[in-house]
């Protein structure tokens, strides 16, 4: 049976990282590594909440591709969220290596805020729908 309370708790934590993102539009004040870290954290927590709603046990990992693959195997439609895997590097490595942003271009912060918002909205709707039966 799906653990909806745990899913909701993860989603609340994901929203905290998302709220931080919305205050980090100033590139001079917040480095891409800091912004990228909060994208990764919000996405990781949202994907784990989604997995909880599907009653899928997930491993202790920061690897967004691994989490998306688990969702895909469970039958979730996750195609639009695959581009977010590029933020996996910000989970740990980018926080400890100066200037490490192995992205092709600077982060489009407004676009990524929208992408994370879309993910959070999808997971929220799913949890509500599944918890109601």
C-alpha positions in Angstrom: 0.0 0.0 0.0 1.3 3.4 -0.9 2.6 5.6 1.9 0.8 8.9 1.1 1.9 10.6 4.3 5.6 10.0 3.5 4.9 11.2 -0.1 3.3 14.4 1.3 6.2 14.9 3.6 8.7 14.6 0.8 6.7 17.0 -1.3 6.6 19.5 1.5 10.4 19.3 1.7 10.6 19.6 -2.1 8.6 22.8 -1.9 11.1 24.3 0.5 13.9 23.8 -2.1 11.6 25.2 -4.8 10.8 28.3 -2.7 14.6 28.8 -2.4 14.9 28.7 -6.2 12.4 31.4 -6.7 14.6 33.7 -4.6 17.7 32.9 -6.6 17.2 34.7 -9.9 20.1 37.0 -9.3 23.1 35.3 -10.8 25.5 37.7 -9.3 24.3 36.8 -5.8 23.7 33.0 -6.2 26.1 30.9 -8.2 24.8 28.3 -10.6 26.1 25.6 -8.3 23.9 26.8 -5.5 20.8 27.2 -7.7 21.5 23.8 -9.4 21.8 22.1 -6.0 18.3 23.3 -5.0 16.9 22.2 -8.4 18.4 18.8 -7.8 17.1 18.6 -4.3 13.6 19.7 -5.2 13.5 17.2 -8.1 14.9 14.3 -6.1 12.4 14.8 -3.3 9.5 15.2 -5.7 10.5 12.0 -7.6 10.7 10.1 -4.3 7.3 11.3 -3.4 6.0 10.1 -6.8 7.6 6.7 -6.1 5.9 6.5 -2.7 2.5 7.2 -4.4 3.2 4.3 -6.7 4.2 2.2 -3.8 7.7 1.7 -5.2 10.6 1.3 -2.8 13.4 3.6 -3.8 17.1 3.3 -3.0 19.0 6.0 -1.0 20.3 7.8 -4.1 20.7 11.3 -5.5 20.7 10.0 -9.1 17.8 11.5 -10.8 18.0 9.1 -13.8 17.8 6.1 -11.5 14.7 7.6 -9.9 13.1 8.4 -13.2 13.8 4.9 -14.5 12.1 3.4 -11.5 9.0 5.6 -12.2 9.1 4.6 -15.8 9.2 0.9 -14.9 6.2 1.5 -12.6 4.3 2.9 -15.6 4.5 6.6 -14.9 4.6 9.0 -17.8 7.8 10.9 -17.0 9.1 11.7 -20.5 8.9 15.5 -20.0 11.1 15.3 -16.9 14.1 13.5 -18.4 15.9 16.8 -19.1 16.1 17.4 -15.3 18.7 14.6 -15.0 21.4 17.1 -15.9 21.0 18.4 -12.3 22.2 15.2 -10.7 25.8 16.5 -10.8 24.8 19.3 -8.4 23.7 16.8 -5.7 27.1 16.4 -4.2 30.0 16.9 -6.5 29.2 20.5 -7.6 29.0 21.7 -4.0 32.6 20.8 -3.4 34.3 21.7 -6.7 34.7 25.4 -7.5 33.2 26.4 -10.8 31.9 22.9 -11.7 28.9 23.2 -13.9 29.1 20.6 -16.6 26.2 22.1 -18.4 26.5 23.3 -22.0 25.1 26.8 -21.1 24.4 28.9 -18.0 21.2 27.7 -16.3 18.1 29.4 -17.5 16.7 29.9 -14.0 13.2 31.0 -15.0 12.8 28.0 -17.3 14.1 25.6 -14.6 11.8 27.1 -12.0 8.9 26.4 -14.3 10.1 22.8 -15.0 10.4 22.1 -11.2 7.0 23.8 -10.7 5.5 21.5 -13.4 6.9 18.4 -11.7 5.7 19.5 -8.2 2.2 20.1 -9.6 2.1 16.7 -11.4 3.2 14.9 -8.2 0.7 16.8 -6.0 -2.2 16.0 -8.3 -1.2 12.4 -8.4 -0.9 12.0 -4.7 -4.4 13.6 -4.2 -5.9 11.4 -6.9 -4.4 8.2 -5.6 -5.0 8.9 -2.0 -8.7 9.5 -2.7 -8.9 6.1 -4.4 
